[in-house]
Amino acid sequence: MFPRKWSAAFLAACAFASIPAAQAQPPRKAELYASDEDMFGALRDAARRDDATKALDLASRLSNFSIPSYIEYYRLKPQLKLTPLPTAAIRDFLKRYDGTAIADRLRNDWLLELGRVGDWETFDEQYPQFALDDDTQVKCYALMSKLDRGQNVSAEARALLVSPNQYGDACPALVLALVERGQFSADDAWYQVRLAAESNQLGAARKLSLATDAPEGLVAQALDKPAAIFARSASGPRAVHEAFLLAVGRVARNDIDAAGAALLGGSSYLSPQEVAIGWSAIALQSAKSLQPVALEYWKKAAGAPLSPEGYQWWVRSALRAGDWTMVRTGIEAMPAALKKDPAWTYWLGRALKAQGDKTGAEEKFQSIAKQTNFYGQLALEELGQKITIPPRAVAPTDEEVAVMAQNAGFRRAMQFFDMNMRFEGYREWNWELRRMNERQHLAAAEFARQNNLLDRMVNTSDRTKIEVDFTQRFPAPFNDIMHSNTQMLGLDRAWVYGLIRQESRFVMAARSHVGASGLMQIMPGTAREVARKIGLAGFSAGQINDVNTNILLGTNYLNFVLQSLDGSQPLATAAYNAGPKRPKAWRATLTRPVEGAIFAETIPFDETRGYVKNVMSNATYYAALFDNKPQSLKARLGTVAPKGYDGGNNGDAF
């Protein structure tokens, strides 16, 4: 029994996450595994499936495995789905492995269950001990506990509830609780529904609709069958209006003109702000489709409560149009946290500069110029400087590196890397870095270098702010192979290394979720096609992870796309990530030449947008290292012109 209780209505709504108690399973015939490592992998998989019976069996067969804390964790985790919770066993685990990454992971799992069942007393005891505190659902439960204690958490909730893909079951339950307690208005609840729909998180939108006055099934119909919503009148109470606006947003994803026509047809039944909300949904899809008319839609959306994504695409539309006044207006309208992002700090500086406010512009550029990222580099150039390599910190001593070799978390990470369990290895490695100073980070990075863990070296060294070592941050392994391939093709070696740093972090056996492999992350189909084009006889897919073959195929493919895109590194970089057809289509929507930085900022795919920025930033630092002289990111980015604008070769190589 818990001393604090929610209302019956709230607990019923909270049943989103209700999980039946695990049923006893009959004994299974023992499976055979080639090694203990294989059995350990099977145990991990059983725990991920919450298969308590199989996890218990496998754990009992691995009693002498070298990482006992994980054996116990994988045995215990599925039992969190049982009723009652194995509280004594959990507490015993947390006590014995206090201060370790896996103990914090179990506490995270336990907090989710405590929140789900509403045991706020135990939750409040454990939550302050959750070191990482990086789980949005746990944070939602923490606010629910505060709410239960009578605190006003509405401002905290609004700041937290911005990414519906992380909501799970806890955050919709929090929204419902806030509405019940009068801390969220109908405006707040409907904003959350629209935000989830805009993010294409339809399950979350349906859950969130329970916090509104919408009749059962109305929101689901708007999301799944928007044409049926359009077929009826938009006249009615607010829920009808909101369903109509959701339908407008859903249709706009595929047919902007149809969505606009529907909005115009129903606008007489809507308030001015509701009409603006409808246009904001249309403007967002128009902006992400890179339509020149998008800025006009944004003007019609004036006064609408925008999502973080909406604010950013409003400004991106203005950047593509060259409307610096609108760029400034859009950035200044952003929520404070979003406005502080280096991207919008830089672009606000550019807008101020374009409007003649030199002092204001320089203040913005100075605030980010020391950051070693894409926009920090661009800001530095706006201040009249070039990109150089900072002085190298004093190298770690052998004694400092030896301390890292004795670190228990790093030793566990090394074992996981040996078993190709990189997720677990990263967790252990990063957990240890949390408690280290800059000298220790440099020593840990050097330890990673000595063990050929170049991705850990890069990521660890990247954390330092004052003592920096760019030889750790920007390694150049296999330089003889890379030099011969790039020289033969006339490729910029710094650019290729910049791309590899982003693609694989120099993990030779890296494999992406879509099947890309090796240093240069080549897809099997692409590898076969490139091998055919360059006449590589006897090629087989098994050769993709061979360093020589991977670099040969990767550099040739990169050269093909570069030549097909008029030698533009930003376009070719985008093509390497998203396929050659997409950047050609994106370029075709331009009405005028734009800076390469504007092209990069307005790439519609989040992954590709970040990828291009990172690769081009990396390449600039590599060039500074290789050439030992200052570099210009702006010159490397160049200008991207509309298709055919410069009369270049726009043929399709692939």
C-alpha positions as CSV (number, residue, x, y, z in Angstrom):
1,M,0.0,0.0,0.0
2,F,1.3,3.4,-0.9
3,P,0.7,6.4,1.4
4,R,-0.2,8.7,-1.5
5,K,-2.8,7.8,-4.0
6,W,-4.1,9.2,-7.4
7,S,-7.7,9.5,-8.3
8,A,-9.4,6.4,-9.8
9,A,-9.8,8.2,-13.1
10,F,-6.1,9.0,-13.2
11,L,-5.0,5.5,-12.4
12,A,-7.3,4.2,-15.0
13,A,-5.7,6.4,-17.6
14,C,-2.3,5.5,-16.4
15,A,-3.0,1.9,-17.4
16,F,-1.3,2.7,-20.7
17,A,1.8,0.9,-19.3
18,S,0.0,-1.9,-17.5
19,I,1.9,-5.1,-17.9
20,P,0.5,-8.4,-16.7
21,A,2.5,-10.5,-14.2
22,A,4.8,-12.9,-15.9
23,Q,3.4,-16.4,-16.1
24,A,5.3,-19.4,-14.9
25,Q,6.8,-21.3,-17.8
26,P,7.6,-25.0,-18.0
27,P,11.2,-26.0,-17.9
28,R,13.0,-25.7,-21.2
29,K,15.6,-28.0,-22.7
30,A,19.0,-26.5,-22.2
31,E,20.3,-24.8,-25.3
32,L,23.9,-25.3,-26.5
33,Y,26.2,-22.3,-27.1
34,A,29.6,-22.2,-28.8
35,S,31.1,-20.2,-25.9
36,D,30.2,-18.4,-22.7
37,E,30.3,-15.2,-24.7
38,D,27.6,-16.5,-26.9
39,M,25.5,-17.6,-23.9
40,F,26.1,-14.1,-22.4
41,G,24.7,-12.5,-25.5
42,A,21.6,-14.8,-25.3
43,L,21.2,-13.8,-21.7
44,R,21.3,-10.1,-22.7
45,D,18.7,-10.7,-25.4
46,A,16.4,-12.6,-23.0
47,A,16.6,-9.7,-20.5
48,R,15.7,-7.3,-23.3
49,R,12.6,-9.4,-24.0
50,D,11.7,-9.6,-20.3
51,D,11.9,-13.3,-20.5
52,A,12.4,-14.0,-16.8
53,T,12.5,-17.8,-17.1
54,K,15.2,-17.9,-19.8
55,A,17.2,-15.2,-18.2
56,L,17.2,-17.2,-14.9
57,D,18.3,-20.4,-16.6
58,L,21.1,-18.7,-18.6
59,A,22.3,-16.7,-15.6
60,S,22.6,-19.9,-13.5
61,R,24.8,-21.4,-16.3
62,L,27.2,-18.4,-16.3
63,S,28.0,-18.3,-12.6
64,N,31.7,-18.0,-13.3
65,F,31.5,-15.4,-16.1
66,S,34.0,-12.5,-15.8
67,I,31.4,-9.7,-15.5
68,P,29.2,-10.9,-12.6
69,S,27.4,-7.6,-12.2
70,Y,25.9,-7.9,-15.7
71,I,24.9,-11.5,-15.1
72,E,22.9,-10.5,-12.1
73,Y,21.5,-7.5,-13.8
74,Y,20.2,-9.5,-16.8
75,R,18.7,-12.1,-14.4
76,L,17.0,-9.4,-12.3
77,K,15.8,-7.0,-14.9
78,P,12.9,-9.2,-16.3
79,Q,11.7,-9.7,-12.7
80,L,10.8,-6.0,-12.6
81,K,7.7,-7.0,-14.6
82,L,6.6,-9.4,-11.9
83,T,4.1,-8.7,-9.2
84,P,5.2,-7.9,-6.6
85,L,8.4,-6.2,-7.4
86,P,11.5,-8.0,-6.1
87,T,12.4,-5.0,-3.9
88,A,14.8,-6.8,-1.6
89,A,16.8,-8.2,-4.5
90,I,17.0,-4.8,-6.1
91,R,18.2,-3.1,-3.0
92,D,20.8,-5.8,-2.4
93,F,22.1,-5.3,-6.0
94,L,22.2,-1.6,-5.7
95,K,24.1,-1.8,-2.4
96,R,26.7,-4.3,-3.7
97,Y,27.4,-2.5,-7.0
98,D,26.9,1.0,-5.7
99,G,28.6,3.6,-7.9
100,T,28.7,1.5,-11.0
101,A,27.1,2.1,-14.4
102,I,25.0,-1.0,-14.2
103,A,23.7,-0.1,-10.8
104,D,22.5,3.2,-12.2
105,R,20.9,1.4,-15.1
106,L,19.0,-0.9,-12.7
107,R,17.9,2.1,-10.7
108,N,16.6,3.7,-13.9
109,D,14.6,0.5,-14.6
110,W,13.2,0.4,-11.1
111,L,12.2,4.1,-11.1
112,L,10.1,3.4,-14.2
113,E,8.3,0.6,-12.5
114,L,7.9,2.6,-9.3
115,G,6.4,5.5,-11.2
116,R,4.1,3.2,-13.2
117,V,2.6,1.7,-10.1
118,G,2.5,5.0,-8.2
119,D,4.9,4.1,-5.3
120,W,6.0,7.7,-4.8
121,E,7.5,7.1,-1.4
122,T,10.1,4.7,-2.8
123,F,10.4,6.7,-6.0
124,D,11.3,9.9,-4.0
125,E,13.9,7.9,-2.0
126,Q,15.6,6.5,-5.1
127,Y,15.3,9.3,-7.7
128,P,18.0,11.6,-6.1
129,Q,20.4,8.7,-6.4
130,F,19.8,8.3,-10.2
131,A,23.1,9.8,-11.4
132,L,22.5,10.0,-15.1
133,D,19.0,11.3,-14.9
134,D,18.7,11.1,-18.6
135,D,15.3,9.3,-19.0
136,T,12.4,11.6,-20.0
137,Q,9.8,9.1,-18.7
138,V,11.5,9.1,-15.3
139,K,11.5,12.9,-15.3
140,C,7.8,12.9,-16.0
141,Y,7.2,10.5,-13.1
142,A,9.3,12.8,-10.9
143,L,7.1,15.7,-11.8
144,M,4.0,13.6,-11.0
145,S,5.4,12.9,-7.6
146,K,6.0,16.6,-7.0
147,L,2.5,17.2,-8.2
148,D,1.1,14.7,-5.7
149,R,2.9,16.6,-3.0
150,G,1.0,19.7,-4.0
151,Q,3.7,21.5,-5.9
152,N,3.1,23.5,-9.0
153,V,5.2,21.9,-11.8
154,S,3.5,23.4,-14.8
155,A,6.6,25.4,-15.9
156,E,8.9,22.5,-15.5
157,A,6.5,20.3,-17.4
158,R,6.3,22.7,-20.3
159,A,10.1,22.9,-20.5
160,L,10.4,19.1,-20.4
161,L,7.6,18.1,-22.8
162,V,9.1,18.9,-26.2
163,S,10.1,15.6,-27.7
164,P,7.1,13.2,-28.0
165,N,9.2,10.4,-29.3
166,Q,10.6,10.1,-25.7
167,Y,7.2,10.3,-23.9
168,G,6.5,6.6,-23.6
169,D,3.6,6.1,-21.2
170,A,4.7,8.3,-18.3
171,C,4.5,11.7,-20.0
172,P,0.9,11.5,-21.4
173,A,0.0,10.4,-17.8
174,L,1.7,13.5,-16.5
175,V,-0.2,15.7,-18.9
176,L,-3.5,14.2,-17.8
177,A,-2.5,14.6,-14.1
178,L,-1.7,18.3,-14.8
179,V,-5.0,18.9,-16.4
180,E,-6.8,17.1,-13.5
181,R,-5.0,19.3,-11.0
182,G,-5.7,22.5,-12.9
183,Q,-2.1,23.2,-13.7
184,F,-2.4,22.6,-17.5
185,S,-5.1,24.3,-19.4
186,A,-7.0,23.0,-22.4
187,D,-4.5,25.0,-24.5
188,D,-1.6,23.1,-23.0
189,A,-3.3,19.7,-23.6
190,W,-4.2,20.4,-27.2
191,Y,-0.7,21.8,-27.9
192,Q,0.7,18.5,-26.7
193,V,-1.6,16.5,-29.0
194,R,-0.7,18.7,-32.0
195,L,3.0,18.4,-31.1
196,A,2.9,14.6,-31.0
197,A,1.0,14.6,-34.3
198,E,3.5,17.0,-35.9
199,S,6.3,14.6,-34.8
200,N,4.4,11.7,-36.3
201,Q,4.1,10.1,-32.9
202,L,0.5,9.0,-33.4
203,G,0.4,6.7,-30.4
204,A,1.5,9.5,-28.1
205,A,-1.1,11.8,-29.7
206,R,-3.9,9.3,-29.0
207,K,-2.8,8.9,-25.4
208,L,-2.5,12.7,-24.9
209,S,-6.0,13.1,-26.3
210,L,-7.3,11.6,-23.1
211,A,-6.3,14.8,-21.4
212,T,-8.7,16.8,-23.7
213,D,-12.5,17.0,-24.0
214,A,-12.4,15.2,-27.3
215,P,-15.0,12.4,-27.8
216,E,-13.6,8.9,-27.9
217,G,-12.2,8.1,-31.4
218,L,-12.3,11.7,-32.7
219,V,-8.6,12.3,-32.5
220,A,-7.8,8.9,-33.9
221,Q,-10.1,9.6,-36.9
222,A,-8.3,12.9,-37.5
223,L,-5.0,11.2,-37.5
224,D,-5.9,8.1,-39.5
225,K,-8.7,9.3,-41.8
226,P,-8.4,13.1,-42.1
227,A,-10.6,13.1,-45.2
228,A,-13.5,11.9,-43.1
229,I,-13.0,15.0,-40.8
230,F,-13.0,17.3,-43.9
231,A,-16.2,15.7,-45.1
232,R,-18.1,17.1,-42.1
233,S,-18.5,20.7,-41.0
234,A,-15.8,22.3,-38.9
235,S,-18.6,23.9,-36.9
236,G,-18.9,22.7,-33.3
237,P,-17.1,22.8,-30.0
238,R,-13.3,23.2,-29.6
239,A,-12.6,19.4,-29.9
240,V,-14.1,19.5,-33.4
241,H,-11.9,22.5,-34.4
242,E,-8.8,20.8,-33.0
243,A,-9.6,17.5,-34.9
244,F,-10.0,19.6,-38.0
245,L,-6.6,21.2,-37.5
246,L,-5.0,17.8,-36.8
247,A,-6.5,16.6,-40.1
248,V,-5.0,19.7,-41.9
249,G,-1.6,18.8,-40.5
250,R,-1.9,15.1,-41.6
251,V,-3.0,16.0,-45.1
252,A,-0.2,18.6,-45.4
253,R,2.4,15.9,-45.1
254,N,1.5,14.6,-48.5
255,D,-0.6,17.3,-50.2
256,I,0.0,20.9,-49.2
257,D,-2.4,22.4,-51.7
258,A,-5.2,20.1,-50.5
259,A,-4.5,21.0,-46.9
260,G,-4.6,24.7,-47.7
261,A,-7.9,24.4,-49.6
262,A,-9.4,22.5,-46.7
263,L,-8.3,25.1,-44.2
264,L,-9.7,27.9,-46.3
265,G,-13.0,26.0,-46.6
266,G,-13.3,25.6,-42.8
267,S,-11.8,28.9,-41.7
268,S,-15.1,30.6,-41.2
269,Y,-15.8,28.3,-38.2
270,L,-12.4,28.8,-36.6
271,S,-11.0,31.6,-34.5
272,P,-8.1,33.7,-35.9
273,Q,-5.6,31.8,-33.7
274,E,-7.0,28.4,-34.9
275,V,-6.6,29.5,-38.5
276,A,-3.0,30.6,-37.7
277,I,-2.4,27.1,-36.2
278,G,-3.6,25.5,-39.4
279,W,-1.3,27.6,-41.5
280,S,1.6,26.8,-39.2
281,A,1.0,23.1,-39.9
282,I,1.0,23.8,-43.6
283,A,4.0,26.1,-43.4
284,L,6.1,23.5,-41.6
285,Q,5.5,20.9,-44.3
286,S,6.0,23.4,-47.0
287,A,9.3,24.5,-45.4
288,K,10.5,20.9,-45.0
289,S,9.7,20.4,-48.7
290,L,11.9,23.4,-49.4
291,Q,9.1,25.2,-51.2
292,P,9.9,28.9,-51.9
293,V,6.3,29.8,-50.9
294,A,6.9,28.5,-47.4
295,L,7.7,32.0,-46.0
296,E,4.3,33.2,-47.1
297,Y,2.7,30.4,-45.2
298,W,4.7,31.4,-42.1
299,K,3.4,34.9,-42.4
300,K,-0.1,33.6,-42.3
301,A,0.8,31.6,-39.2
302,A,1.6,34.7,-37.2
303,G,0.4,34.3,-33.6
304,A,0.3,30.5,-33.7
305,P,2.0,28.7,-30.7
306,L,4.8,27.0,-32.6
307,S,6.7,23.9,-31.7
308,P,10.5,24.0,-31.4
309,E,10.6,22.4,-34.9
310,G,8.2,25.1,-36.2
311,Y,10.4,28.0,-35.0
312,Q,13.5,26.5,-36.6
313,W,11.9,25.9,-39.9
314,W,10.4,29.3,-39.9
315,V,13.9,30.7,-39.7
316,R,15.3,28.2,-42.2
317,S,12.6,29.3,-44.7
318,A,13.7,32.9,-44.2
319,L,17.4,31.9,-44.7
320,R,16.7,30.3,-48.0
321,A,14.7,33.4,-49.1
322,G,17.5,35.8,-47.9
323,D,15.1,37.6,-45.7
324,W,17.3,38.7,-42.8
325,T,14.6,40.7,-41.1
326,M,12.4,37.6,-40.9
327,V,15.5,35.5,-39.7
328,R,15.9,37.9,-36.8
329,T,12.2,38.0,-36.0
330,G,12.0,34.2,-36.0
331,I,15.0,33.7,-33.8
332,E,14.0,36.4,-31.3
333,A,10.6,34.7,-31.0
334,M,12.1,31.4,-30.1
335,P,12.0,30.0,-26.5
336,A,15.1,31.1,-24.5
337,A,16.6,27.6,-24.4
338,L,16.3,27.2,-28.2
339,K,17.6,30.6,-28.9
340,K,20.9,29.8,-27.1
341,D,21.7,27.0,-29.5
342,P,25.0,27.9,-31.4
343,A,23.2,27.7,-34.7
344,W,20.6,30.4,-33.8
345,T,23.2,32.5,-32.0
346,Y,25.2,32.5,-35.2
347,W,22.3,33.2,-37.5
348,L,21.0,36.0,-35.3
349,G,24.5,37.5,-35.5
350,R,24.4,37.3,-39.2
351,A,20.9,39.0,-39.2
352,L,22.1,41.8,-37.0
353,K,25.1,42.3,-39.3
354,A,22.9,42.4,-42.3
355,Q,20.8,45.1,-40.6
356,G,23.9,47.2,-39.8
357,D,24.2,46.3,-36.1
358,K,27.9,45.5,-36.1
359,T,28.3,45.7,-32.3
360,G,25.3,43.4,-31.7
361,A,26.5,41.0,-34.3
362,E,30.1,40.8,-32.9
363,E,28.7,40.2,-29.5
364,K,26.8,37.1,-30.8
365,F,29.9,35.8,-32.7
366,Q,32.2,36.3,-29.7
367,S,29.9,34.3,-27.5
368,I,30.4,31.1,-29.6
369,A,33.7,31.7,-31.4
370,K,35.7,29.5,-29.0
371,Q,33.5,26.5,-29.6
372,T,35.1,23.9,-31.8
373,N,32.0,23.1,-33.9
374,F,30.5,24.2,-37.2
375,Y,29.0,27.4,-36.0
376,G,31.9,28.2,-33.7
377,Q,34.1,28.1,-36.7
378,L,31.8,30.2,-38.8
379,A,31.6,32.8,-36.0
380,L,35.4,32.9,-35.8
381,E,35.5,33.7,-39.5
382,E,32.9,36.5,-39.1
383,L,35.3,38.0,-36.6
384,G,38.0,38.1,-39.2
385,Q,40.0,35.1,-38.1
386,K,40.7,31.7,-39.7
387,I,40.5,28.2,-38.2
388,T,43.7,27.0,-36.7
389,I,44.8,24.1,-34.4
390,P,45.1,25.2,-30.8
391,P,48.3,24.5,-28.9
392,R,48.6,20.9,-27.9
393,A,48.3,20.2,-24.2
394,V,51.2,18.6,-22.3
395,A,50.9,14.9,-23.1
396,P,49.8,12.5,-20.3
397,T,52.6,10.8,-18.5
398,D,53.0,7.0,-18.5
399,E,51.9,7.1,-14.9
400,E,48.7,8.9,-15.8
401,V,47.9,6.5,-18.5
402,A,48.7,3.5,-16.2
403,V,46.0,4.7,-13.8
404,M,43.5,4.5,-16.7
405,A,44.6,0.9,-17.4
406,Q,43.6,0.0,-13.9
407,N,40.2,1.5,-14.0
408,A,37.6,-1.2,-13.4
409,G,35.0,0.4,-15.6
410,F,37.4,0.8,-18.5
411,R,38.4,-2.9,-18.1
412,R,34.7,-3.9,-18.3
413,A,34.3,-1.7,-21.4
414,M,37.3,-3.4,-23.0
415,Q,35.7,-6.8,-22.4
416,F,32.5,-5.6,-24.0
417,F,34.3,-4.2,-27.0
418,D,36.1,-7.6,-27.4
419,M,32.6,-9.3,-27.5
420,N,31.4,-6.6,-30.0
421,M,28.9,-5.3,-27.5
422,R,29.6,-1.7,-28.1
423,F,26.5,-0.3,-26.4
424,E,27.5,-1.8,-23.1
425,G,31.1,-0.8,-23.6
426,Y,30.2,2.8,-24.3
427,R,28.0,2.9,-21.2
428,E,30.8,1.7,-19.0
429,W,33.4,3.9,-20.6
430,N,31.3,7.1,-20.5
431,W,30.2,6.4,-16.9
432,E,33.9,6.6,-15.8
433,L,34.5,9.8,-17.7
434,R,31.8,11.6,-15.7
435,R,34.1,11.8,-12.6
436,M,37.3,12.8,-14.4
437,N,39.0,16.2,-14.9
438,E,40.6,17.3,-18.2
439,R,44.0,15.8,-17.5
440,Q,42.3,12.5,-16.8
441,H,40.3,12.8,-20.0
442,L,43.5,13.2,-22.0
443,A,45.0,10.3,-20.2
444,A,41.9,8.1,-20.9
445,A,42.0,9.2,-24.5
446,E,45.7,8.2,-24.7
447,F,44.9,4.8,-23.1
448,A,42.2,4.3,-25.8
449,R,44.8,5.2,-28.5
450,Q,47.2,2.6,-27.2
451,N,44.5,0.0,-27.3
452,N,43.4,1.0,-30.9
453,L,40.0,2.3,-29.6
454,L,40.1,5.3,-31.8
455,D,36.4,6.1,-31.4
456,R,36.8,6.2,-27.6
457,M,39.9,8.3,-28.0
458,V,38.1,10.9,-30.2
459,N,35.0,11.0,-28.0
460,T,36.9,11.3,-24.8
461,S,39.3,13.9,-26.0
462,D,36.4,15.9,-27.4
463,R,35.2,16.6,-23.9
464,T,38.1,18.8,-22.9
465,K,37.6,22.6,-23.1
466,I,41.0,24.1,-21.9
467,E,43.6,21.4,-22.3
468,V,43.1,20.1,-25.8
469,D,44.9,17.6,-28.1
470,F,43.7,17.7,-31.7
471,T,46.0,14.7,-32.6
472,Q,43.6,12.7,-30.4
473,R,40.5,14.4,-31.7
474,F,41.4,14.1,-35.4
475,P,43.4,10.9,-35.9
476,A,44.5,9.9,-39.4
477,P,45.1,6.1,-39.4
478,F,46.0,4.2,-42.6
479,N,47.4,7.4,-44.0
480,D,49.5,5.5,-46.6
481,I,46.4,3.8,-48.0
482,M,44.4,7.0,-47.8
483,H,47.1,9.1,-49.4
484,S,47.5,6.8,-52.4
485,N,43.7,6.5,-53.1
486,T,43.0,10.2,-52.7
487,Q,46.0,11.3,-54.7
488,M,45.0,9.0,-57.6
489,L,41.5,10.4,-57.6
490,G,42.4,14.0,-56.9
491,L,40.3,14.0,-53.8
492,D,40.8,16.2,-50.7
493,R,42.3,13.9,-48.1
494,A,41.1,16.1,-45.3
495,W,37.6,15.9,-46.5
496,V,37.7,12.1,-46.7
497,Y,39.1,11.8,-43.2
498,G,36.4,14.3,-42.0
499,L,33.8,12.0,-43.4
500,I,35.2,8.8,-41.9
501,R,35.4,10.6,-38.5
502,Q,31.7,11.2,-38.7
503,E,30.7,7.8,-40.3
504,S,32.5,5.3,-38.2
505,R,34.8,7.1,-35.7
506,F,37.5,4.7,-37.2
507,V,35.8,1.5,-36.0
508,M,36.8,-0.9,-38.7
509,A,34.1,-3.4,-37.9
510,A,31.4,-0.7,-37.6
511,R,28.0,-1.7,-39.0
512,S,25.0,0.6,-39.2
513,H,21.4,-0.3,-38.6
514,V,20.8,-0.2,-42.3
515,G,23.8,-2.5,-43.1
516,A,26.5,-0.1,-44.0
517,S,30.0,-1.4,-43.1
518,G,33.5,-0.5,-42.4
519,L,35.5,2.7,-42.0
520,M,33.6,4.4,-44.8
521,Q,30.3,2.8,-44.0
522,I,29.5,1.4,-47.5
523,M,26.2,-0.3,-48.3
524,P,26.6,-3.7,-49.9
525,G,24.7,-2.7,-53.1
526,T,26.8,0.5,-53.4
527,A,30.0,-1.6,-52.9
528,R,29.0,-4.0,-55.7
529,E,28.2,-1.1,-58.1
530,V,31.4,0.8,-57.4
531,A,33.5,-2.4,-57.8
532,R,31.8,-3.0,-61.2
533,K,32.5,0.6,-62.3
534,I,36.2,0.5,-61.4
535,G,36.7,-3.0,-62.6
536,L,37.5,-4.6,-59.3
537,A,37.5,-8.3,-60.3
538,G,36.4,-11.0,-58.0
539,F,34.8,-8.6,-55.4
540,S,32.6,-10.2,-52.8
541,A,30.6,-8.6,-50.0
542,G,32.9,-10.2,-47.4
543,Q,35.7,-7.8,-48.5
544,I,33.8,-4.6,-47.4
545,N,35.5,-4.6,-44.0
546,D,38.9,-5.0,-45.4
547,V,40.6,-1.7,-44.9
548,N,42.2,-1.5,-48.3
549,T,39.0,-2.5,-50.1
550,N,36.8,-0.3,-47.9
551,I,38.9,2.8,-48.6
552,L,39.2,2.0,-52.3
553,L,35.5,1.6,-52.8
554,G,34.6,4.5,-50.4
555,T,36.9,7.0,-52.0
556,N,35.8,6.0,-55.5
557,Y,32.1,6.3,-54.6
558,L,32.7,9.7,-53.0
559,N,34.5,10.8,-56.2
560,F,31.6,9.7,-58.3
561,V,29.1,11.7,-56.3
562,L,31.4,14.7,-56.1
563,Q,31.8,14.8,-59.9
564,S,28.0,14.5,-60.4
565,L,27.5,17.4,-58.1
566,D,29.8,20.0,-59.7
567,G,32.6,19.4,-57.2
568,S,30.5,20.8,-54.3
569,Q,31.7,19.2,-51.1
570,P,28.5,20.1,-49.1
571,L,26.3,18.5,-51.8
572,A,28.5,15.4,-52.2
573,T,28.7,15.0,-48.4
574,A,24.9,15.1,-48.2
575,A,24.8,12.6,-51.1
576,Y,27.1,10.2,-49.3
577,N,24.6,10.2,-46.3
578,A,21.2,10.5,-48.0
579,G,21.9,9.2,-51.5
580,P,22.7,11.3,-54.6
581,K,19.2,11.9,-55.8
582,R,18.1,13.8,-52.7
583,P,20.7,16.7,-52.6
584,K,20.0,17.2,-56.3
585,A,16.3,17.5,-55.6
586,W,17.1,19.9,-52.7
587,R,19.3,22.0,-54.9
588,A,16.6,22.1,-57.6
589,T,14.3,23.9,-55.2
590,L,16.6,26.9,-54.8
591,T,15.6,30.2,-56.5
592,R,19.0,31.7,-56.2
593,P,22.6,30.7,-55.1
594,V,23.0,30.4,-51.4
595,E,25.9,30.1,-49.0
596,G,27.0,26.5,-48.4
597,A,26.2,27.1,-44.7
598,I,22.6,28.0,-45.6
599,F,22.3,25.0,-47.7
600,A,23.5,22.8,-44.8
601,E,21.2,24.5,-42.3
602,T,18.1,23.9,-44.5
603,I,18.6,20.2,-45.4
604,P,15.2,18.6,-44.6
605,F,16.6,15.4,-43.0
606,D,17.8,15.9,-39.4
607,E,20.5,13.2,-39.6
608,T,21.9,14.5,-42.9
609,R,21.8,18.1,-41.8
610,G,23.9,17.3,-38.7
611,Y,26.1,15.0,-40.8
612,V,27.0,17.6,-43.4
613,K,27.8,20.2,-40.7
614,N,30.0,17.8,-38.8
615,V,31.9,16.5,-41.8
616,M,32.6,19.9,-43.2
617,S,33.8,21.1,-39.7
618,N,36.0,18.0,-39.3
619,A,37.5,18.5,-42.8
620,T,38.5,22.0,-41.9
621,Y,40.4,20.9,-38.8
622,Y,42.0,18.0,-40.7
623,A,43.2,20.5,-43.4
624,A,44.6,22.7,-40.7
625,L,46.5,19.7,-39.3
626,F,47.7,18.4,-42.6
627,D,48.7,21.8,-44.1
628,N,49.8,23.4,-40.9
629,K,48.2,26.7,-41.8
630,P,44.9,28.5,-41.1
631,Q,41.8,27.3,-43.0
632,S,38.4,28.7,-44.0
633,L,35.3,26.7,-43.5
634,K,33.3,29.3,-45.4
635,A,35.5,28.8,-48.5
636,R,35.2,25.0,-48.2
637,L,31.4,25.3,-48.0
638,G,31.4,27.6,-51.0
639,T,28.1,28.4,-52.7
640,V,25.3,26.1,-53.7
641,A,23.4,27.2,-56.8
642,P,20.1,26.1,-58.3
643,K,20.2,23.1,-60.6
644,G,21.7,24.1,-63.9
645,Y,22.5,27.6,-62.7
646,D,26.2,27.3,-63.4
647,G,25.9,25.1,-66.4
648,G,27.8,22.3,-64.6
649,N,27.4,18.6,-65.1
650,N,24.2,17.5,-63.4
651,G,24.1,13.9,-64.7
652,D,23.2,11.0,-62.4
653,A,26.3,8.9,-61.8
654,F,24.3,6.6,-59.5
